[in-house]
Amino acid sequence: MTHTGDRHHAGFKERTRVADARDALRDAVDAHGRTERAPLTEADGRTLAATVTAERNVPHYDRAAMDGYAVRAEDTFGASDRSPAVLDRYEADEDATVGPGEAVRVHTGSALPEGADAVVMIEQVEEVGREVEVFTALAEGKNVGDVGEDVEAGQHLYDPGHRLRPSDLGMLRSVGVDEVEVYQPPEVAVIPTGEELVEAGETPDPGEVVETNGLTVSRFVERWGGEARYRDVVTDDEDKLREALERDRDADVLVTTGGSSVGERDLIPEVVDELGEVLVHGVALKPGHPVALGVVDGTPVVMLPGYPVACIINAVQFLRPALKWAGGMSVPDFPSTQATLTRKIPSEPGVRTFARVQVSEEEGETVAEPVRTSGSGILSSVALADGWVQVPEESEGIAEGKTVTVEKWEELP
């Protein structure tokens, strides 16, 4: 670690690769392990903390898979358009049974009457008085949904770490599960810093800026499955910064915005290094290389740059996985789409570049138009973009006309 007295003058002599920085952060994050029981009505988006298995079969009875008539398959053997099988026709009731030469009217999903082992579709019969003519031969089990055909009792359904979706909740209710063991949301303390910041509602003077990074980051925390403690602005004062970090060291993750670089007013890394350890300071990504990662009393600290675009990019790259790991969650891949690049994206070798793009359709082709390929303080370049294209460290850019992967990072679960 660079001594703080030299840091302001030395700048970033070396920058850590994104993958290596994330690995260092991963080693510093432990799942908090706190769990609770949640009813299905409150479990959407929650993360399972225990394996879930089916408590009953679905369906739990043999059922008709088509509208038609329940029959004994052997009574239809030899039936054809020219020589239909003629069966006695009955309407279904609770005690309906199917005997030799009989057919009972059934509907999709209704219980298969006792004695029946097949269902002939309504389109393949003709009702004649109290009889029904069957024009096709059926095999045993035809158009019948067996017990457990969808899910069998005891079947493994979900593992710990799975984030529940509405379709999962429907499945769980159908198999007899009414509540699930889930992780409590990880608590993330969001601390905006900077003597130039003013709170929302105040009119900024020249040289002052309305605080936005903390708001943005705290909303991302909630979207990613955490609970945010969105704190008031802390000025650039070592004592006040130390006090703020110590106040929230019981959080699962600490995140600061601003003050993470190497200027005279960038004090956060020094304070973290005093209270704990700075693991990484300066990452080879653009925009936003002045990010720092550390740990205080076992609590991971993500120190985000103050420029809005740099703050968001690093929040997605580092805060999001840290929050997921702390909450026992998996880190899903980015939703993405393929598109043709409308103009070149330049990039510095050895640095991972995040180029913001807008996606549209032109003459039946999906294209990606770079919004802005540089600049970490232009918030509109993110707010007006549909996603970004990552240019890997090994590349010197991506040429116009190339097919690129557009990561829709703001749609992340």
KAMO-V906678 format. One record per pair of residues at least 24 apart in sequence whose ideal C-beta (glycine too) atoms are under 8 Angstrom apart, sorted by the first residue. I is the first residue (numbers start at 1). J is the second residue. Records with the same first field share a line. If there is no record, write none. Layout:
BEGIN
I: J + J
END
This chain:
BEGIN
1: 273 + 277 + 278 + 281
2: 281
4: 269 + 270 + 273
7: 262 + 269 + 270
8: 262 + 263 + 264 + 266
10: 262
11: 262
12: 262 + 281 + 282 + 289 + 290
14: 282
15: 282 + 283 + 284 + 289 + 351
16: 280 + 282 + 283 + 284
17: 283 + 284 + 352 + 393
18: 283 + 284 + 285 + 317 + 352 + 393
20: 280
21: 280 + 283 + 291 + 293 + 318
22: 317 + 318 + 321
24: 279 + 280 + 293
25: 279 + 280 + 293 + 300 + 302 + 318 + 321 + 322
26: 321 + 325
28: 279 + 293 + 294 + 295 + 300
29: 253 + 300 + 322 + 325 + 326
30: 298 + 325 + 326
31: 183 + 325 + 326 + 327 + 328
32: 183 + 184 + 186 + 252 + 326 + 327 + 328
33: 183 + 328
34: 183 + 184
35: 181 + 182 + 183 + 184
36: 181 + 182 + 184
37: 179 + 180 + 181 + 182
38: 179 + 180 + 182
39: 178 + 179
40: 169 + 172 + 173 + 177 + 178 + 179 + 180
43: 164 + 169 + 179 + 180 + 182
44: 164 + 165 + 166 + 169
45: 163 + 164 + 165 + 225
46: 163 + 164 + 180 + 182 + 183 + 225
47: 161 + 162 + 163 + 164 + 182 + 183 + 225 + 327 + 328 + 329
48: 158 + 159 + 160 + 161 + 162 + 163 + 164 + 180 + 181 + 182 + 183
49: 160 + 181 + 182 + 183 + 328
50: 160 + 180 + 181
51: 156 + 158 + 159 + 160
52: 157 + 158 + 172 + 177 + 180
53: 154 + 155 + 156 + 157
54: 151 + 152 + 153 + 154 + 155 + 157 + 175 + 176 + 177
55: 153 + 175 + 176 + 177
56: 153 + 175 + 176
57: 147 + 148 + 151 + 152 + 153
58: 148 + 149 + 150 + 151 + 174 + 175
59: 145 + 146 + 147 + 148 + 149 + 150
60: 147 + 148
61: 111 + 112 + 147
62: 111 + 112 + 144 + 145 + 146 + 147
63: 109 + 110 + 111 + 112 + 144 + 145
64: 106 + 107 + 108 + 109 + 110 + 111 + 112 + 119 + 143 + 144 + 145
65: 108 + 119 + 143 + 144 + 145
66: 108 + 119 + 121 + 122 + 143
67: 106 + 107 + 108 + 121 + 122
68: 105 + 106 + 119 + 120 + 121 + 122 + 123 + 124 + 125 + 143
69: 103 + 104 + 105 + 106 + 119 + 120 + 122 + 125 + 132 + 134
70: 98 + 103 + 104 + 105 + 106 + 112 + 113 + 116 + 118 + 119
71: 98 + 102 + 103 + 104 + 116 + 118 + 119 + 120 + 134 + 138
72: 98 + 100 + 102 + 115 + 116 + 117 + 118
73: 117 + 118 + 138 + 139 + 140 + 141 + 142
75: 100 + 101 + 102 + 134
76: 118 + 120 + 134 + 136 + 137 + 138
77: 137
78: 137
79: 134 + 135 + 136 + 137
80: 135 + 136 + 137
81: 135
84: 126 + 133 + 134 + 135
85: 133 + 134 + 137
86: 131 + 132 + 133 + 134
87: 131 + 132 + 134
88: 130 + 131 + 132
89: 127 + 130 + 131 + 132
103: 132 + 134
112: 144
117: 141 + 144
118: 142 + 143 + 144
119: 143 + 144
150: 174
151: 175
160: 328
161: 328 + 329 + 330
162: 330
163: 225 + 329 + 330 + 332 + 413
183: 327 + 328 + 329
184: 327
185: 225 + 226 + 227 + 327
186: 225 + 226 + 227 + 252 + 253 + 323 + 326 + 327
187: 226 + 227 + 229 + 250 + 251 + 252 + 253
188: 218 + 221 + 226 + 227 + 228 + 229 + 251 + 252 + 253 + 254 + 255 + 319 + 323
189: 229 + 231 + 248 + 251 + 253 + 254 + 255
190: 214 + 217 + 218 + 221 + 228 + 229 + 230 + 231 + 255 + 257
191: 231 + 234 + 244 + 245 + 248 + 254 + 255 + 256 + 257
192: 231 + 232 + 233 + 234 + 256 + 257 + 258
193: 233 + 234 + 235 + 236 + 241 + 244 + 256 + 257 + 258 + 259 + 268 + 306
194: 233 + 235 + 236 + 257 + 258 + 259 + 265 + 306
195: 235 + 236 + 237 + 265
197: 233 + 258
198: 233
199: 232 + 233
212: 308 + 379
213: 257 + 258 + 304 + 306 + 308 + 311
214: 257
216: 308 + 311 + 312 + 315
217: 255 + 257 + 304 + 311 + 315 + 319
220: 312 + 315 + 316 + 319 + 320
221: 255 + 319 + 323
223: 412
224: 320 + 323 + 324 + 412 + 413
225: 323 + 324 + 327 + 329 + 413
226: 252 + 253 + 323 + 326 + 327
236: 265 + 267
237: 267
238: 267 + 270 + 271
241: 267 + 268 + 271
242: 271 + 274 + 275
245: 271 + 272 + 275 + 296 + 301
246: 275
249: 296 + 297 + 299
250: 299
251: 299
252: 299 + 323 + 326 + 327
253: 299 + 300 + 301 + 302 + 319 + 322 + 323 + 326
254: 296 + 299 + 300 + 301 + 302
255: 301 + 302 + 303 + 304 + 315 + 319
256: 301 + 302 + 303 + 304
257: 304 + 305 + 306 + 311
258: 304 + 305 + 306
259: 303 + 306
260: 290 + 291 + 292 + 303 + 304 + 305 + 306
261: 290 + 305
262: 290
266: 290
268: 292 + 303
269: 294 + 303
272: 296 + 301 + 303
276: 301
283: 314
284: 350 + 351 + 352 + 393
285: 313 + 314 + 317 + 351 + 352 + 353 + 354
286: 347 + 348 + 351 + 352 + 353 + 354 + 374 + 376
287: 313 + 354 + 374 + 375 + 376
288: 313 + 314 + 354 + 376
289: 351
291: 318
293: 318
300: 326
305: 376
307: 376 + 377
308: 376 + 377 + 378 + 379 + 382
309: 356 + 375 + 376 + 377 + 378 + 379 + 381 + 382
310: 376 + 377
312: 382
313: 354 + 388
316: 409 + 412
320: 412
332: 412 + 413
334: 407 + 408 + 409 + 412
335: 407 + 408 + 411 + 412
336: 387 + 405 + 406 + 407 + 408
337: 366 + 387 + 405 + 406 + 408
338: 366 + 403 + 404 + 405 + 406
339: 366 + 367 + 368 + 403 + 404 + 406
340: 365 + 366 + 367 + 368 + 401 + 402 + 403 + 404
341: 367 + 368 + 370 + 389 + 398 + 399 + 400 + 401 + 402 + 403 + 404
342: 367 + 368 + 369 + 370 + 400
343: 369 + 370 + 400
344: 397 + 398 + 399 + 400
345: 370 + 373 + 389 + 391 + 397 + 398
346: 373 + 396 + 397
347: 391 + 395 + 396 + 397 + 398
348: 396
349: 393 + 394 + 395 + 396
350: 393
351: 393
352: 390 + 391 + 392 + 393
353: 390 + 391
354: 388 + 389 + 390 + 391
355: 388 + 389 + 391
356: 381 + 382 + 385 + 387 + 388
357: 385 + 386 + 387 + 388 + 389 + 404 + 406
358: 384 + 385 + 386
359: 386 + 387 + 406
368: 404 + 406
END
